[in-house]
Amino acid sequence: MSLPVIPAPAQTTAADGTYTLTATTGIAVAAPDLAGPATRFIQDVALDTGLELTGTAGITLAIEPVDEVDPVAGLRADGESVDERHGLEITGEGIRVWGPTPEAVHRGLTSLRQLISAHLHDGSAVLPATHIVDGPRFAWRGLSFDVVRTFHGPDEVRRVIDMLALYKLNVLHLHLTDDQGWRVEVPSRPALTEVGARGALGDRPGGYYSQAELAELVQYAAERYVTVVPEIDMPGHTTAVFAAYPELAPTELRSIDFGDGNSVPLNALQPDRAETWAFVEDVLDAVIPQFPQSAYVHIGGDETWGMPDEDHAAFVERAAALVRARGKKVVGWQEIARGATGPDDVAQYWISIDIDAMDTGNAPRLPENVLPMLLEHFQKAKLDAPKALAAGTRLIASPTTWVYFDRPHGDPSSDPAQEEARKRLGLEFYGPATLRDGISWDPVENTPGVTSTDQLVGVEAAIWCETILSSEDLELMLLPRLPGAAEKAWSHHTPTDWPAYATRLAQQSPTWRHRTWTWHHSTEIKWH
């Protein structure tokens, strides 16, 4: 039985009959700590569909164990051990949702939200009788969100959090710093926001999140069972730092000019300078308290162009030690494995490009001195995941090939305006990706060196904003791809059956329409 639910539930059993849900339907809770999930559900159904549930009966929530689904693999970003397995039963008499924790019940209610939206007509939803038992494959299910190259304000971040929550994704990894800007307050280093936050990529406007705004975003996410993980990218990607504090910069600033107004900086924080570590400590001491739910700090560690390998390793190891000394765990891009990592650390695998098979003659608009640098970096990258695994370090699967959403859309759109946008959105270097591509992989089978779920923390997609100019562009690249990443992170069914998935995906569009989310109207999907 295929229900219009993404991710696909672990076990679904059809039954005879239906239940008609209307505005007079309400929720009864069997435990006080389920009041929060019940209230959130009522609010979300109204936002998804316009239907306001005002009754007191029809849906029952309960705290009960669920053991018919395998326990989750991986680690959670909040460092907790929370059982998200749950049950959802619809009969002619009503609806029951249960699980061992409030978060588990919230996940079951999320499936119910999707069913209501797909079946709603003229103010009522006739739901098929069914019995669902479900739980996640991986504990870490997220999105890495670049808010640097194009700054996205708090309202847009909240919209993204709502998208994550709808598909049972539970991590928002905020990429807060890069060459083009600095987006988080450090009171002891005011120039980071006074100077470093002024701009973005090209002539786009800059900005940053105040401590009050971040506190509100972190709380908003937590209410939807999403953990916000901060990334401070270092030692490379630090041009904004050097603009704010030139004394931290190398003696000679170097870059490779693309000839079109863009360039690749070849500069990094220096590990042999005391002022470097005073800066890093100031930043960690200011940033960590702003993300109290996160057990992890992401230290970047990627693409340190022009930095000697030994300096990169020395920097990563010392930065990681400073994070651990502050009671947090370390996560970084896969290149951190070139230093010493351990079992408590997490490396984020992303470089899935097959260099040996790549047609470098067709690499678009890359200067002659850039391509060799990229090729060298990607060749080294082949050793990152195996080295991390050998040290007992687990991986987040974020392969460019399947879950980097800054790739151009491979599917045409039925909307002519979106076809014009499709010509400029996404990095040509990666090549286009279709919706079918996004579900045609497996985190275990397609991550180098990984042979079991025990070696993975989870799955995280990424949206980078080099070509994204607005919130509409952002959402156009996120949807309808985000549900595919959620399918790979949550569902135990592998491989994913494309026709069945396409049918389930088509039935998501009423919610997107009602929430005014922008999405790519792929001609490969028969949208409802």
DRENMAR-966294 format. One line per field, with one value per residue (C-alpha): residue number from 1; residue in one letter; x, y, z. Coordinates in pm, whole numbers, plus 50000, padded with zeros to 5 digits. Layout:
<sites>
num	(NUM,...) .
residuo	(a,...) .
c1	(X,...) .
c2	(Y,...) .
c3	(Z,...) .
</sites>
This chain:
<sites>
num	(1,2,3,4,5,6,7,8,9,10,11,12,13,14,15,16,17,18,19,20,21,22,23,24,25,26,27,28,29,30,31,32,33,34,35,36,37,38,39,40,41,42,43,44,45,46,47,48,49,50,51,52,53,54,55,56,57,58,59,60,61,62,63,64,65,66,67,68,69,70,71,72,73,74,75,76,77,78,79,80,81,82,83,84,85,86,87,88,89,90,91,92,93,94,95,96,97,98,99,100,101,102,103,104,105,106,107,108,109,110,111,112,113,114,115,116,117,118,119,120,121,122,123,124,125,126,127,128,129,130,131,132,133,134,135,136,137,138,139,140,141,142,143,144,145,146,147,148,149,150,151,152,153,154,155,156,157,158,159,160,161,162,163,164,165,166,167,168,169,170,171,172,173,174,175,176,177,178,179,180,181,182,183,184,185,186,187,188,189,190,191,192,193,194,195,196,197,198,199,200,201,202,203,204,205,206,207,208,209,210,211,212,213,214,215,216,217,218,219,220,221,222,223,224,225,226,227,228,229,230,231,232,233,234,235,236,237,238,239,240,241,242,243,244,245,246,247,248,249,250,251,252,253,254,255,256,257,258,259,260,261,262,263,264,265,266,267,268,269,270,271,272,273,274,275,276,277,278,279,280,281,282,283,284,285,286,287,288,289,290,291,292,293,294,295,296,297,298,299,300,301,302,303,304,305,306,307,308,309,310,311,312,313,314,315,316,317,318,319,320,321,322,323,324,325,326,327,328,329,330,331,332,333,334,335,336,337,338,339,340,341,342,343,344,345,346,347,348,349,350,351,352,353,354,355,356,357,358,359,360,361,362,363,364,365,366,367,368,369,370,371,372,373,374,375,376,377,378,379,380,381,382,383,384,385,386,387,388,389,390,391,392,393,394,395,396,397,398,399,400,401,402,403,404,405,406,407,408,409,410,411,412,413,414,415,416,417,418,419,420,421,422,423,424,425,426,427,428,429,430,431,432,433,434,435,436,437,438,439,440,441,442,443,444,445,446,447,448,449,450,451,452,453,454,455,456,457,458,459,460,461,462,463,464,465,466,467,468,469,470,471,472,473,474,475,476,477,478,479,480,481,482,483,484,485,486,487,488,489,490,491,492,493,494,495,496,497,498,499,500,501,502,503,504,505,506,507,508,509,510,511,512,513,514,515,516,517,518,519,520,521,522,523,524,525,526,527,528) .
residuo	(m,s,l,p,v,i,p,a,p,a,q,t,t,a,a,d,g,t,y,t,l,t,a,t,t,g,i,a,v,a,a,p,d,l,a,g,p,a,t,r,f,i,q,d,v,a,l,d,t,g,l,e,l,t,g,t,a,g,i,t,l,a,i,e,p,v,d,e,v,d,p,v,a,g,l,r,a,d,g,e,s,v,d,e,r,h,g,l,e,i,t,g,e,g,i,r,v,w,g,p,t,p,e,a,v,h,r,g,l,t,s,l,r,q,l,i,s,a,h,l,h,d,g,s,a,v,l,p,a,t,h,i,v,d,g,p,r,f,a,w,r,g,l,s,f,d,v,v,r,t,f,h,g,p,d,e,v,r,r,v,i,d,m,l,a,l,y,k,l,n,v,l,h,l,h,l,t,d,d,q,g,w,r,v,e,v,p,s,r,p,a,l,t,e,v,g,a,r,g,a,l,g,d,r,p,g,g,y,y,s,q,a,e,l,a,e,l,v,q,y,a,a,e,r,y,v,t,v,v,p,e,i,d,m,p,g,h,t,t,a,v,f,a,a,y,p,e,l,a,p,t,e,l,r,s,i,d,f,g,d,g,n,s,v,p,l,n,a,l,q,p,d,r,a,e,t,w,a,f,v,e,d,v,l,d,a,v,i,p,q,f,p,q,s,a,y,v,h,i,g,g,d,e,t,w,g,m,p,d,e,d,h,a,a,f,v,e,r,a,a,a,l,v,r,a,r,g,k,k,v,v,g,w,q,e,i,a,r,g,a,t,g,p,d,d,v,a,q,y,w,i,s,i,d,i,d,a,m,d,t,g,n,a,p,r,l,p,e,n,v,l,p,m,l,l,e,h,f,q,k,a,k,l,d,a,p,k,a,l,a,a,g,t,r,l,i,a,s,p,t,t,w,v,y,f,d,r,p,h,g,d,p,s,s,d,p,a,q,e,e,a,r,k,r,l,g,l,e,f,y,g,p,a,t,l,r,d,g,i,s,w,d,p,v,e,n,t,p,g,v,t,s,t,d,q,l,v,g,v,e,a,a,i,w,c,e,t,i,l,s,s,e,d,l,e,l,m,l,l,p,r,l,p,g,a,a,e,k,a,w,s,h,h,t,p,t,d,w,p,a,y,a,t,r,l,a,q,q,s,p,t,w,r,h,r,t,w,t,w,h,h,s,t,e,i,k,w,h) .
c1	(50000,50141,50018,50093,50355,50722,50942,50785,50675,50849,50528,50184,49879,49554,49215,48854,48670,48747,48745,48617,48809,48644,48677,48484,48761,48992,49266,49264,49601,49674,49977,50045,50371,50179,49997,50281,50279,49897,49897,50169,49975,49657,49854,50037,49720,49575,49888,49902,49538,49337,49139,49107,49042,48818,48675,48783,48768,48856,49236,49394,49761,49936,50280,50337,50643,50696,50936,50819,51078,51457,51623,51775,52139,52373,52387,52161,52285,52149,52353,52042,51905,51541,51324,51129,50948,50574,50240,49947,49613,49307,48977,48615,48590,48887,49263,49524,49890,50137,50506,50746,50833,50659,50895,50788,50423,50512,50660,50341,50134,50358,50251,49890,49937,50044,49749,49504,49648,49641,49279,49121,48827,48554,48651,48678,48941,48822,49117,49165,49171,49530,49783,50133,50437,50740,51078,51391,51682,51930,51932,52093,51874,51945,52016,52330,52215,52453,52338,52662,52681,52322,52199,51858,51682,51505,51167,51309,51505,51178,51020,51310,51269,50902,51004,51247,50987,50729,50964,51094,51435,51581,51902,51953,52327,52381,52688,52740,53083,53270,53477,53177,53047,53011,52658,52681,52753,53078,53060,53433,53501,53248,53416,53306,52951,53030,53266,53256,52877,52834,52813,52757,52859,52906,52689,52423,52323,52478,52343,52376,52164,52160,52184,51813,51724,51932,51776,51432,51535,51690,51374,51148,51344,51342,50963,50957,51220,51492,51842,52038,52410,52646,52935,53232,53433,53809,54103,54010,53707,53809,53827,53551,53757,54061,53850,53735,54073,54358,54614,54493,54563,54876,55148,55063,54703,54678,54394,54325,54118,53842,53836,53462,53484,53508,53819,53938,54117,54433,54451,54389,54425,54780,54822,55161,55035,54908,54658,54492,54406,54295,54050,53927,53868,53678,53455,53387,53312,53056,52898,52859,52617,52390,52318,52241,52055,52347,52598,52824,53019,53105,53458,53457,53808,53734,53905,54209,54355,54726,54771,55040,54892,55083,54953,54598,54625,54778,54501,54218,54358,54399,54060,53897,54066,53931,53578,53608,53745,53419,53210,53105,53174,53344,53199,53373,53384,53561,53898,53931,54026,54364,54440,54392,54027,53871,53556,53371,53426,53214,53339,53096,53159,53076,53328,53161,53286,53459,53772,53902,53580,53524,53552,53778,53772,53411,53462,53292,53469,53754,54090,54380,54541,54221,54146,54478,54420,54072,54193,54468,54218,53970,54240,54339,53971,53956,54147,53941,53647,53859,54102,53821,53661,53995,54019,53671,53526,53174,53048,52758,52664,52636,52750,52764,52630,52293,52219,52391,52095,52307,52319,52105,51763,51777,51400,51225,50953,50600,50627,50804,50930,51093,51255,51422,51538,51665,51917,52097,52040,52294,52667,52736,53052,52846,52611,52231,52047,51692,51448,51495,51872,51804,51652,51868,52139,52189,52387,52564,52626,52744,52972,53336,53451,53111,52973,52709,52477,52689,52959,52723,52580,52315,52237,52254,52168,52330,52212,52485,52386,52640,52366,52071,51959,51634,51412,51216,51536,51622,51289,51294,51619,51503,51169,51087,51435,51421,51167,51405,51686,51443,51346,51712,51770,51456,51308,51418,51296,51588,51618,51342,51086,51067,50707,50572,50785,50678,50313,50374,50567,50288,50051,50272,50196,49867,50059,50329,50068,49884,50205,50307,50632,50793,50880,51015,50718,50902,50734,50833,50567,50188,50124,49796) .
c2	(50000,50338,50635,50999,51022,51121,50966,50626,50458,50138,49931,50008,49784,49876,49811,49847,50174,50543,50820,51167,51446,51790,52117,51959,51703,51760,51599,51421,51365,51084,51256,51622,51636,51568,51902,52072,51833,51852,52231,52238,51987,52196,52506,52322,52170,52521,52646,52341,52342,52626,52371,52476,52185,52312,51994,51790,51432,51218,51203,51040,51075,50836,50754,50387,50186,50084,49799,49666,49880,49849,50102,50407,50416,50711,51007,51303,51660,51737,51453,51295,50944,50990,50713,50850,50526,50568,50427,50582,50403,50527,50342,50430,50538,50773,50822,50715,50823,50679,50654,50634,51007,51335,51366,51024,51127,51450,51243,51039,51357,51480,51180,51257,51618,51493,51256,51532,51770,51508,51406,51739,51847,52100,52124,51755,51485,51128,50928,50560,50315,50211,50100,50254,50169,50380,50504,50658,50475,50748,50980,51281,51406,51756,52045,52258,52612,52874,53212,53385,53418,53538,53652,53509,53682,53518,53497,53292,53071,52996,52893,52653,52511,52448,52256,52044,51963,51858,51585,51469,51631,51728,51928,52277,52324,52700,52789,53124,53238,53238,53461,53673,53754,53688,53631,53581,53827,53805,54094,54091,54120,54382,54439,54091,54222,54593,54519,54148,54131,54432,54243,53907,53764,54035,54336,54151,54307,54170,54124,53913,53755,53938,53729,53787,53679,53364,53280,53307,53090,52825,52816,52809,52511,52333,52360,52164,51913,52059,52122,52419,52340,52637,52629,52863,52783,52788,52803,52883,53074,53362,53667,53837,53781,53945,54241,54292,54220,54265,54174,53813,53788,53638,53885,53847,53801,53583,53486,53344,53575,53414,53709,53773,53964,53648,53497,53214,53335,53141,53258,53103,53161,53075,52805,52935,53278,53349,53607,53338,53131,53431,53502,53141,53126,53456,53324,52988,53151,53379,53137,52817,52965,53086,52725,52549,52255,52155,51904,51986,52275,52257,52385,52377,52269,52249,52386,52545,52640,52718,52605,52341,52009,52008,52356,52252,51941,52140,52398,52144,51948,52253,52403,52068,52054,52399,52287,51976,52180,52376,52062,52028,51765,51830,51801,51926,51874,51557,51732,51738,51370,51490,51576,51344,51268,51024,50824,51123,51336,51349,51407,51529,51343,51560,51517,51243,51371,51096,51282,50998,50991,51367,51534,51822,51962,52063,52224,52565,52898,52779,52955,52729,52771,52678,52337,52175,52301,52148,51820,51793,51863,51608,51343,51391,51370,51004,50922,51133,50902,50585,50765,50896,50553,50393,50635,50538,50870,50840,51017,51233,51141,51466,51358,51633,51398,51340,51593,51917,52133,52398,52171,52291,52130,51852,51833,52100,52308,52351,52719,52932,53178,52890,52775,53115,53086,52733,52873,53071,52868,52607,52559,52435,52262,51996,51935,51908,51668,51536,51452,51087,51127,51254,50926,50687,50629,50473,50630,50305,50171,50503,50633,50520,50269,50239,49888,49935,50196,50193,50392,50676,50948,51026,51218,51590,51777,52112,52432,52676,53019,53129,53153,53219,53582,53572,53368,53257,53124,52946,52768,52683,52492,52331,52203,51943,51807,51825,51541,51315,51378,51307,50979,50868,50974,50827,50545,50184,50099,50085,50122,50379,50291,50593,50562,50518,50803,51034,50964,51045,51359,51485,51483,51721,52022,52127,52196,52389,52595,52677,52775,52992,52799,52825,52495,52372,52248,51950,51804,51460,51485,51494,51754,51756) .
c3	(50000,49897,50099,50008,50284,50250,50378,50308,50634,50741,50770,50628,50646,50472,50632,50530,50580,50610,50867,50776,50942,50956,51144,51433,51483,51779,51985,52318,52487,52730,52886,52975,52779,52457,52478,52288,51989,51981,51968,51703,51492,51498,51399,51119,50972,50950,50773,50544,50442,50594,50796,51161,51395,51674,51827,52128,51996,51699,51736,52042,52136,52374,52513,52434,52321,51959,51882,51545,51362,51393,51626,51460,51345,51383,51619,51686,51659,52006,52156,52306,52271,52169,52030,51731,51644,51636,51529,51342,51310,51123,51164,51104,51469,51479,51469,51719,51728,51978,52054,52349,52348,52260,51963,51837,51856,51674,51389,51366,51356,51073,50862,50951,50834,50492,50469,50558,50300,50025,50095,50185,49969,50049,50414,50495,50451,50393,50520,50428,50717,50772,51032,51014,51223,51144,51261,51109,50951,51058,51358,51183,50898,50786,50554,50535,50455,50313,50447,50352,49974,49982,50321,50412,50699,50993,50819,50533,50775,50954,50623,50566,50918,50838,50526,50726,50989,50728,50605,50945,50896,51232,51168,51029,50976,50938,50731,50908,50785,50458,50232,50140,50487,50860,50994,51372,51654,51851,52102,52173,51798,51681,51343,51234,51198,51150,50860,50780,50750,50520,50196,50033,49697,49435,49507,49707,50040,50357,50706,51017,51289,51620,51931,51992,51638,51666,52002,51842,51546,51769,51982,51674,51544,51880,51900,51572,51692,51469,51610,51473,51436,51382,51137,51172,50859,50920,50858,50497,50366,50593,50364,50566,50883,50724,50608,50969,51134,50882,51149,51128,50756,50602,50511,50143,50036,49725,49495,49150,48931,48723,48487,48540,48867,49079,49230,49454,49769,49861,50221,50560,50931,51034,51301,51423,51536,51888,51761,51549,51854,52059,51778,51753,52128,52124,51846,52010,52345,52179,51934,52139,52397,52114,52011,52340,52182,51959,52094,51798,51652,51283,51226,50845,50747,50375,50065,50224,49888,49900,50261,50327,50435,50763,50854,50772,50990,51277,51261,51250,51543,51765,51671,51745,52085,52170,52080,52294,52586,52580,52618,52255,51990,51659,51312,50999,50625,50515,50484,50864,50832,50699,51061,51358,51430,51674,51753,51902,51591,51275,50920,50654,50327,50029,49745,49542,49206,49007,48898,48685,48484,48468,48128,48231,47880,47937,48279,48228,48259,48479,48438,48347,48689,48877,48728,48834,49189,49194,49050,49311,49590,49461,49422,49787,49879,49780,50098,50339,50412,50444,50676,50894,50919,51007,51302,51420,51302,51169,50858,50752,50396,50196,49849,49588,49325,49493,49768,49667,49574,49400,49096,48803,48770,48512,48477,48266,48433,48301,48406,48140,48403,48590,48268,48244,48606,48540,48293,48565,48881,48990,48934,48582,48701,48880,48590,48610,48841,48802,49078,48994,49042,49393,49509,49303,49563,49903,50191,50277,49927,49783,50058,50014,50273,50438,50475,50746,50891,51208,51027,50941,51161,50902,50585,50517,50198,50118,49953,49846,49722,49461,49196,49428,49437,49637,49865,49557,49400,49725,49749,49379,49436,49763,49641,49529,49607,49986,50025,49828,50076,50360,50194,50189,50550,50707,50505,50552,50201,49960,49670,49632,49367,49135,49006,49358,49490,49204,49291,49659,49566,49340,49636,49837,49618,49787,50108,49923,49745,50065,50245,49944,49904,49561,49393,49062,48856,48709,48403,48532,48806,48761,49030,49221) .
</sites>
